[in-house]
Amino acid sequence: MIYMNNAATTFPKPPEVIEAINDYLTKLPIDFTRTGLKAKVKNYSAELREIAGEFFNCKDTHNVIMTSGSTEALNLALKGFRFNNCNIIATQIEHNSVLRPLNYLAKFGVETRIANADSTGFVQMAEIEKLIDKNTQAIVINHCSNVTGAVQDIKTISKIAKEYGIKLIVDGSQSAGVINVDLAELDVDAFAITGHKSLYGLTGSGMLLLKKEHKIEPLKHGGTGVYGNLTTQPEDFPYRYESGTLNYPGIIAMTEGIKWIMKVDIDNINLRKRKLWRLMYENLHHNEKIKIYFSEEHNSYGVFTFNIDGISAEEVNFILENSFRIIARAGLHCSPYSAMAIDSYPQGSVRVSPSYFTSEEEIYTFITAVNKICDSNYGTEDEDSSI
């Protein structure tokens, strides 16, 4: 089986990640905040905060809040700022983890305004700025499209947000671990991260990197292992936001995943993905039956998204898996407006996302498979056709 759905969840994980998780699972399950042995118990969350602050260059600017993923992180940011009777600007490239919380906020008088993206999934600054008025309180935007890989100009958007005095919330699900993210330079108010994608961690893990000047409302309330005398939520960071026993295997995995990325160097990882993307593109873009969705100028090279004329995305995906044992993904990718922007709605598209560990041989196998599908009678009235 060839796995190329890394934009959903990376596989395989680096050996260091697996070894660290196995080591944790063979030890006594002692929580740093729930034992009197603090001097002997490793503070896993503190280690991740330290390493994340270094990796994203935000040690002095942002607090690192542990979450169950970017969905919880985005919900915490969007609901924690207590927006009401205002408008928030989002874009056509947003994931449902942004769109659905925004629709929920409508009950508090929050209007969502959608900035258009171009046919490659890139959002021009002018499309955002023309929607800003005196009632705008925030911009929320996907740093890197999970459909086309288009990387947005967050630095410029941040400058505009500061000029108008509005918050900037960024979904970093597809950029963290794929491209260099320098939060000191980007200057965003909140940056949401998931652990199981390109940070090579586990599902159910993530972070919200929140500017230290902000004290938003928590999403959850409950036990924190300290301040047990209080029946109200503690005010201190990080306990204000981290109720319940933390996902320590996920925290450890993210820590080791980030360490591994720093060791390999994120520029080398991106160069590797760029090489694999180019290999697919150069061998497939001449085929008139194939439509490839991408931005040449703003490409993360994390995803390779396409459709084949006359064959639905779901069917192409089914054939790849069942005839060629290649795991990809098809559909709307939880981003329906993106499909509208690139004119693939309602069927969506096929998305292939190689990993740093994907071999060139596996890429050539994929290329051969796609060409065979194009040359076959799949999607025609001939039910007996075969590859």
C-alpha positions in Angstrom: 0.0 0.0 0.0 1.2 3.5 -0.9 0.0 6.1 1.5 -0.3 9.6 0.1 -2.9 11.3 2.3 -0.4 13.1 4.6 -2.4 16.4 4.5 -5.0 14.5 6.6 -2.6 12.6 8.9 1.1 11.9 8.3 2.4 8.4 8.0 4.8 7.0 8.9 5.9 8.9 12.0 9.6 9.5 12.7 11.2 6.7 14.8 11.9 9.3 17.6 8.2 9.9 17.9 7.3 6.3 18.2 10.1 5.6 20.7 9.1 8.5 22.9 5.4 7.4 23.0 6.4 3.8 23.8 8.7 5.0 26.6 5.9 7.0 28.1 3.4 4.2 27.9 5.7 1.8 29.8 6.1 4.2 32.7 3.8 5.0 35.7 1.0 7.3 34.5 1.9 10.2 36.8 0.6 13.6 35.9 3.0 16.5 36.7 0.1 18.6 38.3 -1.5 15.7 40.1 1.2 14.2 42.2 3.5 15.3 45.1 6.5 14.0 43.1 7.0 17.1 40.9 10.8 17.0 41.2 10.9 13.5 39.8 8.1 13.8 37.1 8.8 15.3 33.7 6.6 18.3 32.8 5.8 17.3 29.2 3.5 20.3 28.5 6.2 22.7 29.6 8.7 21.0 27.3 6.3 21.4 24.4 5.7 25.0 25.2 9.4 25.6 25.1 10.1 23.8 21.9 7.0 25.3 20.1 8.0 28.8 21.2 11.4 28.2 19.6 10.1 26.5 16.5 7.5 29.1 15.7 9.6 32.0 17.1 7.0 33.2 19.5 8.5 32.4 22.9 8.3 36.0 24.0 5.1 36.9 22.1 2.6 34.1 22.4 1.3 31.7 25.1 1.1 28.0 24.0 -2.3 26.4 24.9 -2.7 22.7 24.6 -5.8 21.6 22.7 -7.2 18.5 21.0 -6.3 19.8 17.6 -6.8 22.9 15.4 -10.6 22.5 15.5 -10.6 23.1 19.3 -7.9 25.8 19.0 -10.0 27.7 16.4 -13.2 27.3 18.5 -11.3 28.6 21.5 -10.1 31.6 19.6 -13.3 32.4 17.8 -15.5 31.9 20.9 -13.0 33.0 23.5 -12.8 36.6 22.2 -16.5 36.9 22.8 -17.3 38.6 19.5 -20.9 39.9 19.4 -22.9 42.4 17.3 -20.1 42.8 14.7 -18.8 41.2 11.5 -15.9 38.8 11.0 -14.1 38.4 7.7 -13.3 34.9 6.5 -12.4 33.7 3.1 -13.5 31.1 0.5 -10.6 28.8 1.5 -11.7 28.2 5.0 -12.1 24.8 6.5 -15.4 23.9 8.2 -13.5 24.1 11.5 -13.8 27.9 10.9 -17.0 28.1 9.0 -19.1 26.2 11.5 -18.0 28.1 14.6 -18.6 31.3 12.7 -22.2 30.2 11.8 -22.7 29.4 15.5 -21.6 32.9 16.4 -24.5 34.3 14.3 -26.7 33.8 17.3 -24.6 36.5 19.0 -25.1 39.0 16.2 -21.9 38.1 14.4 -22.1 38.5 10.6 -19.6 36.4 8.5 -18.3 38.1 5.4 -16.6 35.9 2.9 -13.6 37.2 0.9 -13.3 35.6 -2.6 -10.3 33.6 -3.6 -9.1 33.2 -7.1 -9.2 30.0 -9.1 -6.0 28.8 -7.5 -7.2 29.3 -3.9 -5.2 32.5 -3.3 -6.9 35.4 -1.6 -5.9 38.9 -2.8 -5.6 41.5 0.0 -8.0 43.8 -1.8 -10.7 41.2 -1.5 -10.3 41.3 2.3 -9.9 45.0 2.7 -13.0 45.9 0.8 -15.1 44.0 3.3 -13.7 45.9 6.4 -15.9 48.5 8.0 -16.2 50.1 11.5 -18.0 46.9 12.8 -15.3 44.5 11.7 -13.7 42.9 14.8 -11.6 40.1 13.2 -10.1 38.4 10.2 -9.8 34.7 10.2 -7.9 32.9 7.4 -6.4 29.6 6.5 -2.6 30.1 6.2 -2.3 27.4 3.6 -5.2 26.0 1.6 -5.8 22.3 2.3 -7.3 22.0 -1.2 -4.8 23.8 -3.5 -1.8 24.4 -1.2 -2.0 28.2 -1.9 -0.1 30.1 0.8 -1.7 33.3 1.9 0.2 36.6 2.5 -0.3 36.6 6.3 2.3 39.3 6.9 0.5 41.8 4.7 -2.9 40.8 6.1 -1.5 41.3 9.6 -0.4 44.9 8.8 -3.9 45.7 7.5 -5.5 44.2 10.6 -3.3 46.3 12.8 -4.1 49.4 10.8 -7.8 48.9 11.4 -7.4 47.6 15.0 -8.9 44.2 14.4 -7.9 40.7 15.5 -6.2 38.3 13.1 -6.8 34.6 13.7 -4.9 32.1 11.5 -5.5 28.4 10.8 -2.1 26.9 10.6 -3.2 23.3 10.1 -1.6 22.9 6.7 1.4 25.3 7.1 2.9 24.1 10.5 5.7 21.7 9.6 5.3 22.4 5.8 6.7 25.9 5.5 8.6 28.1 7.9 6.2 29.9 10.3 7.7 32.9 12.1 5.0 34.3 14.4 7.2 37.2 15.6 7.4 38.3 12.0 3.8 37.5 11.0 2.4 39.2 14.2 -0.9 37.4 14.4 -3.2 37.3 17.5 -4.0 33.6 17.5 -2.5 30.8 15.5 -4.1 27.3 15.5 -2.1 24.1 15.1 -2.9 20.4 14.8 -0.4 17.8 15.8 -1.2 14.8 13.6 -0.5 16.4 10.2 2.9 17.8 9.3 4.2 18.0 12.9 4.3 14.2 12.7 2.3 13.7 16.0 -0.9 12.0 17.0 -4.6 12.6 16.3 -6.3 14.4 19.2 -3.5 16.9 19.8 -2.9 20.5 18.9 -2.1 24.0 20.2 -3.4 27.5 20.1 -0.6 30.1 20.1 -2.2 33.1 21.6 -0.7 36.6 21.9 0.3 37.2 25.5 -1.6 40.5 25.6 -4.9 38.6 25.2 -6.9 36.9 28.0 -9.8 35.2 26.3 -12.6 33.2 27.8 -11.9 29.5 28.2 -13.8 26.9 26.1 -13.9 24.3 28.8 -14.1 24.4 32.6 -13.0 21.8 35.0 -10.2 20.2 37.1 -6.7 21.5 36.4 -4.7 19.6 39.1 -3.9 22.8 40.9 -6.1 25.4 42.8 -8.3 22.5 43.9 -9.9 24.8 46.5 -11.5 26.9 43.8 -14.9 26.0 42.4 -14.4 28.6 39.7 -12.0 28.4 36.8 -8.4 29.5 37.7 -7.3 32.8 36.1 -3.7 31.8 35.7 -2.2 30.6 32.4 -2.1 27.8 31.4 -4.7 26.4 33.8 -7.4 28.8 32.6 -7.5 27.0 29.3 -6.4 23.4 30.0 -9.1 21.7 32.0 -9.0 17.9 32.4 -6.1 15.5 32.1 -4.0 16.5 29.1 -3.3 14.2 26.2 0.3 13.4 27.2 1.0 10.9 24.4 -0.1 13.6 21.9 2.0 16.2 23.6 5.1 14.0 23.6 4.5 13.1 20.0 4.3 16.8 19.0 7.4 17.6 21.0 9.4 14.9 19.3 7.9 15.6 15.9 9.0 19.3 16.1 12.4 18.2 17.3 12.7 15.9 14.4 11.7 18.7 11.9 14.2 21.0 13.5 16.9 18.3 13.1 16.1 17.6 9.5 15.5 21.3 8.8 12.1 22.5 7.6 13.7 24.0 4.4 15.0 20.5 3.5 11.5 19.0 4.1 9.9 21.6 1.9 12.5 21.1 -0.8 11.8 17.4 -0.7 8.1 17.9 -1.1 8.7 20.5 -3.8 10.7 17.9 -5.7 8.0 15.2 -5.4 5.3 17.7 -6.4 7.3 18.8 -9.5 7.7 15.2 -10.4 4.0 14.7 -10.5 3.3 17.9 -12.2 5.9 17.5 -15.0 4.6 14.0 -15.8 0.9 14.8 -15.7 0.1 18.4 -16.7 0.5 17.7 -20.4 -2.4 15.3 -20.3 -5.4 17.2 -21.6 -7.8 15.0 -19.5 -6.2 16.2 -16.2 -7.0 19.5 -14.5 -4.5 20.4 -11.7 -5.5 23.0 -9.1 -2.6 25.0 -7.8 -0.9 28.4 -7.5 2.5 28.6 -9.1 3.4 31.8 -7.2 2.0 30.8 -3.8 2.5 27.1 -3.6 3.3 25.2 -0.4 3.9 22.0 -2.4 2.1 20.1 0.4 -0.8 18.9 -1.8 -1.3 17.9 -5.4 -5.0 18.3 -6.3 -6.6 17.3 -9.6 -9.6 16.0 -11.5 -9.9 13.8 -14.5 -12.4 14.7 -17.2 -15.4 12.3 -17.4 -14.6 10.5 -14.1 -15.8 11.7 -10.7 -13.2 12.5 -8.0 -14.7 9.7 -5.8 -14.4 7.1 -8.6 -10.8 8.1 -9.3 -10.0 7.8 -5.6 -11.7 4.4 -5.5 -9.7 3.1 -8.5 -6.4 4.4 -7.0 -7.1 2.5 -3.8 -8.6 -0.7 -5.1 -6.7 -1.2 -8.4 -3.3 0.4 -7.5 -3.3 0.3 -3.7 -2.7 4.1 -3.4 -4.3 6.0 -0.6 -5.4 9.5 -1.5 -8.5 11.5 -0.7 -11.4 12.8 -2.7 -14.3 15.1 -2.1 -14.8 18.6 -0.8 -12.0 18.2 1.8 -14.3 19.9 4.5 -13.9 23.2 2.5 -17.0 23.6 0.3 -16.3 27.3 -0.6 -12.8 26.3 -1.9 -14.4 23.9 -4.4 -16.6 26.8 -5.5 -13.6 29.0 -5.9 -11.7 26.5 -8.1 -14.9 25.4 -10.0 -14.9 21.8 -8.7 -18.2 22.1 -6.8 -20.1 19.9 -5.9 -18.0 16.8 -6.7 -14.8 18.2 -5.3 -11.4 16.9 -6.3 -8.8 14.3 -5.8 -6.0 15.3 -3.3 -2.6 13.6 -3.1 -0.3 14.6 -0.4 3.2 13.0 -0.2 5.3 12.9 2.9 9.0 13.6 3.4 9.3 9.8 3.6 7.5 9.2 0.2 9.9 7.7 -2.3 10.2 8.8 -5.9 9.4 5.2 -6.9 6.0 5.6 -5.2 5.5 8.9 -7.1 6.1 7.2 -10.4 3.7 4.4 -9.4 1.1 7.1 -8.8 1.8 8.8 -12.1 1.5 5.5 -14.0 -1.8 4.8 -12.2 -3.3 8.2 -13.1 -2.2 7.9 -16.8 -3.8 4.4 -16.9 -7.0 5.7 -15.5 -7.1 8.5 -18.1 -6.4 6.0 -20.9 -9.1 3.5 -19.7 -12.9 3.6 -20.2 -13.7 4.3 -16.6 -16.6 6.7 -16.3 -18.0 5.7 -19.6 -21.0 3.5 -20.4 -18.8 0.4 -20.9 -19.3 -1.4 -17.6 -16.9 -4.2 -18.5 -14.0 -1.9 -19.0 -10.8 -2.6 -17.0 -7.3 -1.2 -16.7 
